[in-house]
Amino acid sequence: MAFVGVVYDSGYGHTAAQARAVGEGVLRVDGAECRMFFASDVAGDLEALDACDALIFGTPTYLGSASAEFKSFMEATSGKWARQGWRDKLAGGFTTSGGYWGTS
Ligand SMILES: Cc1cc2nc3c(=O)[nH]c(=O)nc-3n(C[C@H](O)[C@H](O)[C@H](O)COP(=O)(O)O)c2cc1C
């Protein structure tokens, strides 16, 4: 059994819809389990992600970057990073944007 966590932020629902589609894709794989985490919720409970074999991160594109909420989540993981606590996990990511460019 592989346990996949999808960690995402979404201000207006588009990235949330994409996150649901990613989660549905995970569940189509034999032996894969999926759990969804809202970035600002799990930022204060990072141990909830320790059991994941893979993490897929999703953020809206805001001003050519990740959203502020998602960056807060990223900053919250700095201790995990320093200890290489998630070193052996697979990782992926996605974003939604209004255009093909970084700023609009
Ligand atoms: C504050 C803000 C900044 C944005 N900046 C960009 C941008 O730099 N490039 C772009 O293509 N779209 C930009 N967009 C459009 C969003 O990326 C797009 O609407 C996205 O689907 C929003 O995702 P969400 O509904 O999950 O919040 C911006 C939207 C907002 C609200």
The ligand as an ORCA input file, in Angstrom:
! r2SCAN-3c Opt
* xyz 0 1
  C      -3.515     37.802     -6.155
  C      -3.544     37.043     -7.477
  C      -2.398     36.993     -8.253
  C      -2.384     36.288     -9.463
  N      -1.244     36.230    -10.192
  C      -1.210     35.522    -11.350
  C      -0.012     35.441    -12.120
  O       1.016     35.956    -11.777
  N      -0.043     34.742    -13.272
  C      -1.178     34.135    -13.706
  O      -1.127     33.526    -14.761
  N      -2.324     34.157    -12.979
  C      -2.363     34.842    -11.816
  N      -3.511     34.889    -11.072
  C      -4.650     34.081    -11.510
  C      -4.712     32.783    -10.664
  O      -3.478     32.067    -10.749
  C      -5.827     31.875    -11.179
  O      -7.065     32.534    -11.158
  C      -5.876     30.604    -10.345
  O      -6.704     29.670    -10.983
  C      -6.409     30.894     -8.950
  O      -6.406     29.685     -8.215
  P      -7.342     29.497     -6.947
  O      -8.772     29.604     -7.429
  O      -7.015     28.135     -6.433
  O      -7.001     30.599     -5.973
  C      -3.552     35.616     -9.907
  C      -4.714     35.676     -9.103
  C      -4.721     36.373     -7.913
  C      -5.971     36.421     -7.070
*
